[in-house]
Amino acid sequence: MRTLNISISDFEYNQFGINNDKLSFTEFVDIVNKELSKQMLNKCVLWMK
């Protein structure tokens, strides 16, 4: 297994609700997908107004 280190700001760490310094790649992708989905949903809601 390989290890990949990713650096993010404290703001992003808190924004994504990350509470663990070690995540599997799948966990990381899930967290990012959820955040991107929220952002896209917000854009759609704003567009519909």
PDB file of N, CA, C, O and CB in Angstrom:
ATOM      1  N   MET A   1       0.851  -1.172   0.000  1.00  0.00           N
ATOM      2  CA  MET A   1       0.000   0.000   0.000  1.00  0.00           C
ATOM      3  C   MET A   1       0.897   1.234   0.000  1.00  0.00           C
ATOM      4  O   MET A   1       1.933   1.268   0.664  1.00  0.00           O
ATOM      5  CB  MET A   1      -0.968  -0.002   1.225  1.00  0.00           C
ATOM      6  N   ARG A   2       0.481   2.238  -0.752  1.00  0.00           N
ATOM      7  CA  ARG A   2       1.207   3.506  -0.829  1.00  0.00           C
ATOM      8  C   ARG A   2       0.550   4.530   0.088  1.00  0.00           C
ATOM      9  O   ARG A   2      -0.639   4.436   0.393  1.00  0.00           O
ATOM     10  CB  ARG A   2       1.253   4.031  -2.288  1.00  0.00           C
ATOM     11  N   THR A   3       1.331   5.500   0.517  1.00  0.00           N
ATOM     12  CA  THR A   3       0.822   6.595   1.340  1.00  0.00           C
ATOM     13  C   THR A   3       0.914   7.878   0.541  1.00  0.00           C
ATOM     14  O   THR A   3       1.928   8.152  -0.101  1.00  0.00           O
ATOM     15  CB  THR A   3       1.608   6.716   2.680  1.00  0.00           C
ATOM     16  N   LEU A   4      -0.150   8.660   0.584  1.00  0.00           N
ATOM     17  CA  LEU A   4      -0.209   9.935  -0.100  1.00  0.00           C
ATOM     18  C   LEU A   4      -0.477  11.010   0.934  1.00  0.00           C
ATOM     19  O   LEU A   4      -1.434  10.904   1.701  1.00  0.00           O
ATOM     20  CB  LEU A   4      -1.295   9.936  -1.211  1.00  0.00           C
ATOM     21  N   ASN A   5       0.346  12.037   0.968  1.00  0.00           N
ATOM     22  CA  ASN A   5       0.166  13.149   1.896  1.00  0.00           C
ATOM     23  C   ASN A   5      -0.462  14.327   1.161  1.00  0.00           C
ATOM     24  O   ASN A   5       0.021  14.739   0.106  1.00  0.00           O
ATOM     25  CB  ASN A   5       1.516  13.560   2.536  1.00  0.00           C
ATOM     26  N   ILE A   6      -1.525  14.859   1.717  1.00  0.00           N
ATOM     27  CA  ILE A   6      -2.201  16.019   1.140  1.00  0.00           C
ATOM     28  C   ILE A   6      -2.276  17.091   2.209  1.00  0.00           C
ATOM     29  O   ILE A   6      -2.695  16.830   3.336  1.00  0.00           O
ATOM     30  CB  ILE A   6      -3.626  15.654   0.606  1.00  0.00           C
ATOM     31  N   SER A   7      -1.868  18.298   1.847  1.00  0.00           N
ATOM     32  CA  SER A   7      -1.930  19.417   2.781  1.00  0.00           C
ATOM     33  C   SER A   7      -3.144  20.275   2.450  1.00  0.00           C
ATOM     34  O   SER A   7      -3.380  20.622   1.293  1.00  0.00           O
ATOM     35  CB  SER A   7      -0.627  20.261   2.730  1.00  0.00           C
ATOM     36  N   ILE A   8      -3.917  20.615   3.493  1.00  0.00           N
ATOM     37  CA  ILE A   8      -5.050  21.514   3.324  1.00  0.00           C
ATOM     38  C   ILE A   8      -5.005  22.544   4.440  1.00  0.00           C
ATOM     39  O   ILE A   8      -4.375  22.334   5.477  1.00  0.00           O
ATOM     40  CB  ILE A   8      -6.405  20.735   3.328  1.00  0.00           C
ATOM     41  N   SER A   9      -5.680  23.656   4.211  1.00  0.00           N
ATOM     42  CA  SER A   9      -5.691  24.717   5.215  1.00  0.00           C
ATOM     43  C   SER A   9      -6.587  24.316   6.391  1.00  0.00           C
ATOM     44  O   SER A   9      -7.397  23.395   6.284  1.00  0.00           O
ATOM     45  CB  SER A   9      -6.175  26.052   4.594  1.00  0.00           C
ATOM     46  N   ASP A  10      -6.428  25.017   7.501  1.00  0.00           N
ATOM     47  CA  ASP A  10      -7.288  24.778   8.660  1.00  0.00           C
ATOM     48  C   ASP A  10      -8.747  25.050   8.306  1.00  0.00           C
ATOM     49  O   ASP A  10      -9.646  24.346   8.764  1.00  0.00           O
ATOM     50  CB  ASP A  10      -6.853  25.657   9.850  1.00  0.00           C
ATOM     51  N   PHE A  11      -8.976  26.085   7.482  1.00  0.00           N
ATOM     52  CA  PHE A  11     -10.334  26.413   7.054  1.00  0.00           C
ATOM     53  C   PHE A  11     -10.971  25.231   6.315  1.00  0.00           C
ATOM     54  O   PHE A  11     -12.101  24.843   6.612  1.00  0.00           O
ATOM     55  CB  PHE A  11     -10.324  27.664   6.154  1.00  0.00           C
ATOM     56  N   GLU A  12     -10.239  24.663   5.354  1.00  0.00           N
ATOM     57  CA  GLU A  12     -10.749  23.516   4.596  1.00  0.00           C
ATOM     58  C   GLU A  12     -10.940  22.310   5.503  1.00  0.00           C
ATOM     59  O   GLU A  12     -11.921  21.579   5.373  1.00  0.00           O
ATOM     60  CB  GLU A  12      -9.797  23.161   3.443  1.00  0.00           C
ATOM     61  N   TYR A  13     -10.018  22.107   6.406  1.00  0.00           N
ATOM     62  CA  TYR A  13     -10.108  20.984   7.357  1.00  0.00           C
ATOM     63  C   TYR A  13     -11.420  21.081   8.135  1.00  0.00           C
ATOM     64  O   TYR A  13     -12.128  20.087   8.303  1.00  0.00           O
ATOM     65  CB  TYR A  13      -8.887  20.981   8.340  1.00  0.00           C
ATOM     66  N   ASN A  14     -11.733  22.281   8.602  1.00  0.00           N
ATOM     67  CA  ASN A  14     -12.972  22.485   9.353  1.00  0.00           C
ATOM     68  C   ASN A  14     -14.194  22.461   8.439  1.00  0.00           C
ATOM     69  O   ASN A  14     -15.230  21.909   8.808  1.00  0.00           O
ATOM     70  CB  ASN A  14     -12.917  23.808  10.110  1.00  0.00           C
ATOM     71  N   GLN A  15     -14.082  23.052   7.256  1.00  0.00           N
ATOM     72  CA  GLN A  15     -15.201  23.107   6.317  1.00  0.00           C
ATOM     73  C   GLN A  15     -15.647  21.700   5.916  1.00  0.00           C
ATOM     74  O   GLN A  15     -16.845  21.436   5.820  1.00  0.00           O
ATOM     75  CB  GLN A  15     -14.814  23.917   5.070  1.00  0.00           C
ATOM     76  N   PHE A  16     -14.712  20.816   5.687  1.00  0.00           N
ATOM     77  CA  PHE A  16     -15.045  19.457   5.281  1.00  0.00           C
ATOM     78  C   PHE A  16     -15.447  18.576   6.461  1.00  0.00           C
ATOM     79  O   PHE A  16     -15.865  17.434   6.265  1.00  0.00           O
ATOM     80  CB  PHE A  16     -13.874  18.838   4.561  1.00  0.00           C
ATOM     81  N   GLY A  17     -15.327  19.086   7.667  1.00  0.00           N
ATOM     82  CA  GLY A  17     -15.717  18.310   8.843  1.00  0.00           C
ATOM     83  C   GLY A  17     -14.796  17.134   9.108  1.00  0.00           C
ATOM     84  O   GLY A  17     -15.222  16.117   9.655  1.00  0.00           O
ATOM     85  N   ILE A  18     -13.542  17.267   8.726  1.00  0.00           N
ATOM     86  CA  ILE A  18     -12.577  16.184   8.936  1.00  0.00           C
ATOM     87  C   ILE A  18     -12.205  16.153  10.407  1.00  0.00           C
ATOM     88  O   ILE A  18     -11.888  17.187  10.995  1.00  0.00           O
ATOM     89  CB  ILE A  18     -11.305  16.367   8.043  1.00  0.00           C
ATOM     90  N   ASN A  19     -12.243  14.978  10.998  1.00  0.00           N
ATOM     91  CA  ASN A  19     -11.913  14.863  12.415  1.00  0.00           C
ATOM     92  C   ASN A  19     -10.840  13.807  12.665  1.00  0.00           C
ATOM     93  O   ASN A  19     -10.674  13.325  13.785  1.00  0.00           O
ATOM     94  CB  ASN A  19     -13.161  14.531  13.216  1.00  0.00           C
ATOM     95  N   ASN A  20     -10.119  13.458  11.610  1.00  0.00           N
ATOM     96  CA  ASN A  20      -9.092  12.443  11.739  1.00  0.00           C
ATOM     97  C   ASN A  20      -7.927  12.825  10.826  1.00  0.00           C
ATOM     98  O   ASN A  20      -8.143  13.199   9.673  1.00  0.00           O
ATOM     99  CB  ASN A  20      -9.650  11.025  11.387  1.00  0.00           C
ATOM    100  N   ASP A  21      -6.710  12.736  11.325  1.00  0.00           N
ATOM    101  CA  ASP A  21      -5.542  13.097  10.527  1.00  0.00           C
ATOM    102  C   ASP A  21      -5.166  12.020   9.516  1.00  0.00           C
ATOM    103  O   ASP A  21      -4.382  12.276   8.602  1.00  0.00           O
ATOM    104  CB  ASP A  21      -4.369  13.371  11.432  1.00  0.00           C
ATOM    105  N   LYS A  22      -5.714  10.828   9.669  1.00  0.00           N
ATOM    106  CA  LYS A  22      -5.416   9.741   8.736  1.00  0.00           C
ATOM    107  C   LYS A  22      -6.722   9.205   8.176  1.00  0.00           C
ATOM    108  O   LYS A  22      -7.572   8.699   8.910  1.00  0.00           O
ATOM    109  CB  LYS A  22      -4.603   8.607   9.429  1.00  0.00           C
ATOM    110  N   LEU A  23      -6.865   9.324   6.863  1.00  0.00           N
ATOM    111  CA  LEU A  23      -8.060   8.843   6.177  1.00  0.00           C
ATOM    112  C   LEU A  23      -7.641   7.908   5.056  1.00  0.00           C
ATOM    113  O   LEU A  23      -6.553   8.040   4.495  1.00  0.00           O
ATOM    114  CB  LEU A  23      -8.906  10.024   5.625  1.00  0.00           C
ATOM    115  N   SER A  24      -8.504   6.976   4.740  1.00  0.00           N
ATOM    116  CA  SER A  24      -8.270   6.185   3.538  1.00  0.00           C
ATOM    117  C   SER A  24      -8.606   7.071   2.342  1.00  0.00           C
ATOM    118  O   SER A  24      -9.287   8.086   2.484  1.00  0.00           O
ATOM    119  CB  SER A  24      -9.127   4.860   3.535  1.00  0.00           C
ATOM    120  N   PHE A  25      -8.134   6.687   1.191  1.00  0.00           N
ATOM    121  CA  PHE A  25      -8.421   7.470  -0.012  1.00  0.00           C
ATOM    122  C   PHE A  25      -9.929   7.501  -0.255  1.00  0.00           C
ATOM    123  O   PHE A  25     -10.472   8.537  -0.639  1.00  0.00           O
ATOM    124  CB  PHE A  25      -7.680   6.883  -1.247  1.00  0.00           C
ATOM    125  N   THR A  26     -10.598   6.393  -0.039  1.00  0.00           N
ATOM    126  CA  THR A  26     -12.050   6.318  -0.221  1.00  0.00           C
ATOM    127  C   THR A  26     -12.769   7.280   0.712  1.00  0.00           C
ATOM    128  O   THR A  26     -13.711   7.954   0.296  1.00  0.00           O
ATOM    129  CB  THR A  26     -12.547   4.889   0.016  1.00  0.00           C
ATOM    130  N   GLU A  27     -12.340   7.355   1.963  1.00  0.00           N
ATOM    131  CA  GLU A  27     -12.942   8.292   2.911  1.00  0.00           C
ATOM    132  C   GLU A  27     -12.735   9.732   2.459  1.00  0.00           C
ATOM    133  O   GLU A  27     -13.651  10.551   2.540  1.00  0.00           O
ATOM    134  CB  GLU A  27     -12.354   8.089   4.312  1.00  0.00           C
ATOM    135  N   PHE A  28     -11.534  10.039   1.985  1.00  0.00           N
ATOM    136  CA  PHE A  28     -11.230  11.386   1.511  1.00  0.00           C
ATOM    137  C   PHE A  28     -12.105  11.746   0.307  1.00  0.00           C
ATOM    138  O   PHE A  28     -12.669  12.839   0.249  1.00  0.00           O
ATOM    139  CB  PHE A  28      -9.739  11.502   1.144  1.00  0.00           C
ATOM    140  N   VAL A  29     -12.213  10.832  -0.644  1.00  0.00           N
ATOM    141  CA  VAL A  29     -13.029  11.073  -1.835  1.00  0.00           C
ATOM    142  C   VAL A  29     -14.492  11.267  -1.442  1.00  0.00           C
ATOM    143  O   VAL A  29     -15.162  12.138  -1.995  1.00  0.00           O
ATOM    144  CB  VAL A  29     -12.893   9.902  -2.837  1.00  0.00           C
ATOM    145  N   ASP A  30     -14.993  10.481  -0.507  1.00  0.00           N
ATOM    146  CA  ASP A  30     -16.377  10.638  -0.034  1.00  0.00           C
ATOM    147  C   ASP A  30     -16.606  12.020   0.574  1.00  0.00           C
ATOM    148  O   ASP A  30     -17.624  12.658   0.304  1.00  0.00           O
ATOM    149  CB  ASP A  30     -16.714   9.553   0.998  1.00  0.00           C
ATOM    150  N   ILE A  31     -15.677  12.477   1.383  1.00  0.00           N
ATOM    151  CA  ILE A  31     -15.795  13.790   2.023  1.00  0.00           C
ATOM    152  C   ILE A  31     -15.808  14.895   0.966  1.00  0.00           C
ATOM    153  O   ILE A  31     -16.631  15.808   1.028  1.00  0.00           O
ATOM    154  CB  ILE A  31     -14.634  14.015   3.023  1.00  0.00           C
ATOM    155  N   VAL A  32     -14.901  14.811   0.004  1.00  0.00           N
ATOM    156  CA  VAL A  32     -14.840  15.828  -1.052  1.00  0.00           C
ATOM    157  C   VAL A  32     -16.104  15.775  -1.911  1.00  0.00           C
ATOM    158  O   VAL A  32     -16.652  16.820  -2.260  1.00  0.00           O
ATOM    159  CB  VAL A  32     -13.581  15.627  -1.934  1.00  0.00           C
ATOM    160  N   ASN A  33     -16.568  14.586  -2.252  1.00  0.00           N
ATOM    161  CA  ASN A  33     -17.792  14.457  -3.051  1.00  0.00           C
ATOM    162  C   ASN A  33     -18.998  15.063  -2.343  1.00  0.00           C
ATOM    163  O   ASN A  33     -19.818  15.733  -2.971  1.00  0.00           O
ATOM    164  CB  ASN A  33     -18.065  12.991  -3.365  1.00  0.00           C
ATOM    165  N   LYS A  34     -19.107  14.832  -1.045  1.00  0.00           N
ATOM    166  CA  LYS A  34     -20.222  15.402  -0.285  1.00  0.00           C
ATOM    167  C   LYS A  34     -20.176  16.926  -0.313  1.00  0.00           C
ATOM    168  O   LYS A  34     -21.202  17.580  -0.499  1.00  0.00           O
ATOM    169  CB  LYS A  34     -20.197  14.900   1.168  1.00  0.00           C
ATOM    170  N   GLU A  35     -18.986  17.486  -0.129  1.00  0.00           N
ATOM    171  CA  GLU A  35     -18.857  18.940  -0.139  1.00  0.00           C
ATOM    172  C   GLU A  35     -19.180  19.512  -1.521  1.00  0.00           C
ATOM    173  O   GLU A  35     -19.875  20.522  -1.629  1.00  0.00           O
ATOM    174  CB  GLU A  35     -17.440  19.351   0.286  1.00  0.00           C
ATOM    175  N   LEU A  36     -18.682  18.873  -2.562  1.00  0.00           N
ATOM    176  CA  LEU A  36     -18.968  19.345  -3.920  1.00  0.00           C
ATOM    177  C   LEU A  36     -20.461  19.235  -4.232  1.00  0.00           C
ATOM    178  O   LEU A  36     -21.023  20.104  -4.899  1.00  0.00           O
ATOM    179  CB  LEU A  36     -18.149  18.544  -4.951  1.00  0.00           C
ATOM    180  N   SER A  37     -21.091  18.185  -3.759  1.00  0.00           N
ATOM    181  CA  SER A  37     -22.539  18.022  -3.963  1.00  0.00           C
ATOM    182  C   SER A  37     -23.310  19.135  -3.266  1.00  0.00           C
ATOM    183  O   SER A  37     -24.266  19.672  -3.825  1.00  0.00           O
ATOM    184  CB  SER A  37     -23.010  16.648  -3.444  1.00  0.00           C
ATOM    185  N   LYS A  38     -22.903  19.482  -2.051  1.00  0.00           N
ATOM    186  CA  LYS A  38     -23.552  20.573  -1.318  1.00  0.00           C
ATOM    187  C   LYS A  38     -23.407  21.886  -2.076  1.00  0.00           C
ATOM    188  O   LYS A  38     -24.364  22.649  -2.201  1.00  0.00           O
ATOM    189  CB  LYS A  38     -22.957  20.708   0.098  1.00  0.00           C
ATOM    190  N   GLN A  39     -22.204  22.143  -2.580  1.00  0.00           N
ATOM    191  CA  GLN A  39     -21.962  23.386  -3.307  1.00  0.00           C
ATOM    192  C   GLN A  39     -22.801  23.457  -4.581  1.00  0.00           C
ATOM    193  O   GLN A  39     -23.358  24.509  -4.898  1.00  0.00           O
ATOM    194  CB  GLN A  39     -20.477  23.519  -3.648  1.00  0.00           C
ATOM    195  N   MET A  40     -22.893  22.365  -5.300  1.00  0.00           N
ATOM    196  CA  MET A  40     -23.684  22.344  -6.536  1.00  0.00           C
ATOM    197  C   MET A  40     -25.172  22.495  -6.231  1.00  0.00           C
ATOM    198  O   MET A  40     -25.886  23.178  -6.965  1.00  0.00           O
ATOM    199  CB  MET A  40     -23.434  21.040  -7.315  1.00  0.00           C
ATOM    200  N   LEU A  41     -25.643  21.870  -5.163  1.00  0.00           N
ATOM    201  CA  LEU A  41     -27.045  22.007  -4.772  1.00  0.00           C
ATOM    202  C   LEU A  41     -27.351  23.456  -4.415  1.00  0.00           C
ATOM    203  O   LEU A  41     -28.396  23.980  -4.799  1.00  0.00           O
ATOM    204  CB  LEU A  41     -27.374  21.080  -3.586  1.00  0.00           C
ATOM    205  N   ASN A  42     -26.456  24.101  -3.688  1.00  0.00           N
ATOM    206  CA  ASN A  42     -26.639  25.517  -3.345  1.00  0.00           C
ATOM    207  C   ASN A  42     -26.702  26.386  -4.598  1.00  0.00           C
ATOM    208  O   ASN A  42     -27.522  27.301  -4.677  1.00  0.00           O
ATOM    209  CB  ASN A  42     -25.500  25.998  -2.434  1.00  0.00           C
ATOM    210  N   LYS A  43     -25.848  26.107  -5.572  1.00  0.00           N
ATOM    211  CA  LYS A  43     -25.874  26.867  -6.822  1.00  0.00           C
ATOM    212  C   LYS A  43     -27.206  26.672  -7.545  1.00  0.00           C
ATOM    213  O   LYS A  43     -27.765  27.625  -8.087  1.00  0.00           O
ATOM    214  CB  LYS A  43     -24.707  26.446  -7.735  1.00  0.00           C
ATOM    215  N   CYS A  44     -27.712  25.441  -7.552  1.00  0.00           N
ATOM    216  CA  CYS A  44     -28.987  25.155  -8.211  1.00  0.00           C
ATOM    217  C   CYS A  44     -30.131  25.892  -7.506  1.00  0.00           C
ATOM    218  O   CYS A  44     -31.011  26.448  -8.163  1.00  0.00           O
ATOM    219  CB  CYS A  44     -29.258  23.631  -8.227  1.00  0.00           C
ATOM    220  N   VAL A  45     -30.115  25.896  -6.193  1.00  0.00           N
ATOM    221  CA  VAL A  45     -31.172  26.560  -5.439  1.00  0.00           C
ATOM    222  C   VAL A  45     -31.124  28.056  -5.706  1.00  0.00           C
ATOM    223  O   VAL A  45     -32.165  28.681  -5.909  1.00  0.00           O
ATOM    224  CB  VAL A  45     -31.037  26.271  -3.927  1.00  0.00           C
ATOM    225  N   LEU A  46     -29.937  28.636  -5.708  1.00  0.00           N
ATOM    226  CA  LEU A  46     -29.798  30.071  -5.975  1.00  0.00           C
ATOM    227  C   LEU A  46     -30.233  30.404  -7.404  1.00  0.00           C
ATOM    228  O   LEU A  46     -30.835  31.451  -7.645  1.00  0.00           O
ATOM    229  CB  LEU A  46     -28.340  30.522  -5.744  1.00  0.00           C
ATOM    230  N   TRP A  47     -29.930  29.520  -8.340  1.00  0.00           N
ATOM    231  CA  TRP A  47     -30.292  29.745  -9.731  1.00  0.00           C
ATOM    232  C   TRP A  47     -31.813  29.713  -9.917  1.00  0.00           C
ATOM    233  O   TRP A  47     -32.366  30.442 -10.741  1.00  0.00           O
ATOM    234  CB  TRP A  47     -29.625  28.696 -10.625  1.00  0.00           C
ATOM    235  N   MET A  48     -32.474  28.856  -9.136  1.00  0.00           N
ATOM    236  CA  MET A  48     -33.934  28.697  -9.265  1.00  0.00           C
ATOM    237  C   MET A  48     -34.687  29.898  -8.696  1.00  0.00           C
ATOM    238  O   MET A  48     -35.852  30.105  -9.036  1.00  0.00           O
ATOM    239  CB  MET A  48     -34.394  27.417  -8.553  1.00  0.00           C
ATOM    240  N   LYS A  49     -34.052  30.685  -7.846  1.00  0.00           N
ATOM    241  CA  LYS A  49     -34.737  31.819  -7.215  1.00  0.00           C
ATOM    242  C   LYS A  49     -34.923  32.958  -8.160  1.00  0.00           C
ATOM    243  O   LYS A  49     -35.482  33.988  -7.783  1.00  0.00           O
ATOM    244  CB  LYS A  49     -33.982  32.293  -6.013  1.00  0.00           C
TER     245      LYS A  49
END
